[in-house]
C-alpha cells in the first residue's frame, strides 16, 4: 500500500525523553524537528514543563540542534519557545513540508542528519516522510476529545498496528 510509506513511522517510543542525545548521535542525527502540542506538552501548558527543559538542555549539551515546527499559532509557539530560543515555525500546515525545509536550513542540517518527532501520523509523520527524514512518533500526552481528533486517531490506528507487527516480529 502506498500510504504505508508515509504513515508508518520509523520509530514509535513511549515518551519523548526516551529519545536520548546518545541514541540520536549513534544514528547520525544532529538536528531534531519537534512538534509541540501533545508531543512535548499538552495544549493547556503554555510553557515547557521541567522534563522538556531538562531534555532540551541535554540535547543542546550533546550538540543536537532542535527546532519547533507546529501547526499551532504564533502566540502559542512563541510563548513555549521564549526561554529556549530555538528556530520555530508556527502555522506550519503540516503535512505540507515548507516549514520542515526551513527548519533544516535554520539548524544547518540536511536530510541525512535530521529527524522529526511528533504525535500524529497524518501531520508529523507524513511531513517528515515526504522530506525523506527519519520519523519518531510518541503517543499523545493528552488528546483532544473532539470528533475530528478521534477520527484522525482512528485513521492512524492501522498504521500504528502495522508498525507494531513489523517490530514485534524482529
C-alpha positions in Angstrom: 0.0 0.0 0.0 1.4 3.4 -0.9 0.1 5.0 2.3 2.4 2.8 4.4 5.4 4.6 3.0 4.2 7.9 4.6 2.2 6.8 7.6 4.2 4.1 9.2 6.8 5.8 11.5 10.4 4.7 11.7 10.2 4.6 15.5 7.4 4.6 18.0 8.6 5.5 21.5 6.6 5.8 24.7 7.8 9.3 25.6 10.0 12.0 24.0 12.6 11.7 26.8 13.3 8.1 25.7 15.0 9.6 22.7 18.4 10.4 24.1 21.2 12.5 22.6 23.4 9.4 22.6 20.9 7.5 20.6 20.5 10.3 18.0 24.2 10.7 17.7 24.6 7.0 17.1 22.0 7.3 14.3 23.8 10.2 12.8 21.1 12.7 13.7 22.3 16.2 14.5 19.0 18.0 14.2 15.6 17.2 15.6 12.4 18.9 14.4 9.9 18.7 17.1 6.1 19.2 17.3 5.0 20.8 20.5 1.4 20.0 21.3 0.7 16.5 22.6 4.4 15.7 21.8 6.3 17.7 24.4 3.4 19.3 26.3 -0.3 19.4 26.5 -2.3 22.1 24.7 -3.0 23.6 28.1 0.7 24.0 29.1 1.8 27.4 27.7 5.4 26.9 28.9 7.7 23.9 28.6 7.4 21.6 31.6 10.6 20.8 33.6 11.1 17.4 31.8 11.2 19.2 28.5 13.7 21.8 29.8 16.0 19.0 31.1 15.7 17.1 27.8 16.4 20.2 25.7 19.4 21.0 27.8 20.8 17.5 27.4 20.3 17.8 23.6 22.0 21.2 23.5 24.9 19.9 25.6 25.4 17.0 23.2 25.3 19.3 20.2 21.9 18.2 18.9 20.0 21.1 17.4 16.3 21.4 17.9 13.6 23.4 16.0 9.9 23.6 16.6 7.5 23.1 13.7 3.9 23.4 14.8 0.5 23.8 13.3 -0.5 25.9 16.2 -0.4 29.7 16.1 2.4 32.2 16.6 1.3 33.2 20.1 1.4 29.6 21.3 4.7 28.7 19.7 6.4 31.9 20.7 5.3 31.5 24.3 6.5 27.9 24.5 9.9 28.8 22.9 10.6 32.1 24.6 13.1 30.8 27.1 14.5 28.1 24.7 15.3 30.2 21.7 15.1 27.5 19.1 14.2 28.2 15.5 10.4 28.0 15.5 7.8 27.8 12.7 4.2 28.2 13.7 1.2 27.8 11.5 3.1 25.2 9.5 0.2 23.5 7.9 1.8 20.0 8.2 1.7 17.7 6.3 2.9 20.4 3.9 6.7 20.4 4.0 7.8 24.1 3.7 8.4 24.6 7.4 10.3 21.3 7.6 12.7 22.5 5.0 13.0 25.9 6.6 13.8 24.3 10.0 16.6 22.2 8.5 18.1 25.3 6.9 17.9 27.2 10.2 19.6 24.3 12.1 22.2 23.8 9.4 21.3 20.2 8.9 20.3 18.1 5.9 18.1 15.1 5.2 20.7 12.6 6.4 21.2 14.3 9.7 17.7 15.3 10.7 14.7 13.5 12.3 11.2 14.5 13.1 9.4 14.0 16.5 5.7 14.2 16.7 2.5 12.6 17.9 0.4 12.5 14.7 0.9 10.3 11.7 -1.3 12.4 9.4 0.7 15.5 10.0 4.1 14.9 11.6 4.9 11.6 10.1 3.7 12.4 6.6 5.6 15.8 6.6 8.8 14.1 7.7 8.5 11.2 5.3 7.7 13.5 2.4 11.1 15.1 3.1 12.9 11.8 3.4 13.5 12.2 7.2 13.6 9.6 10.0 10.3 9.9 11.9 9.8 9.3 15.7 6.2 9.1 16.9 5.1 9.3 20.5 1.6 8.6 21.9 -0.3 11.9 22.5 0.1 13.2 26.0 -3.5 14.2 26.4 -5.5 14.0 23.2 -8.4 16.3 22.4 -11.8 14.5 22.5 -13.4 16.2 19.5 -14.8 14.2 16.7 -12.1 15.4 14.4 -9.3 14.3 16.6 -10.9 10.9 17.4 -11.5 10.4 13.7 -7.8 11.2 12.9 -6.7 8.7 15.6 -9.0 6.1 14.1 -7.4 6.6 10.7 -3.9 6.2 12.2 -4.6 3.0 14.1 -4.0 0.5 11.2 -0.6 2.1 10.5 0.5 2.0 14.2 -0.6 -1.6 14.3 1.4 -2.3 11.2 4.4 -0.7 12.8 3.9 -2.9 15.9 3.6 -6.1 13.9 6.7 -5.4 12.0 8.8 -4.5 15.0 7.4 -7.2 17.3 8.4 -9.8 14.7 12.0 -8.8 14.9 
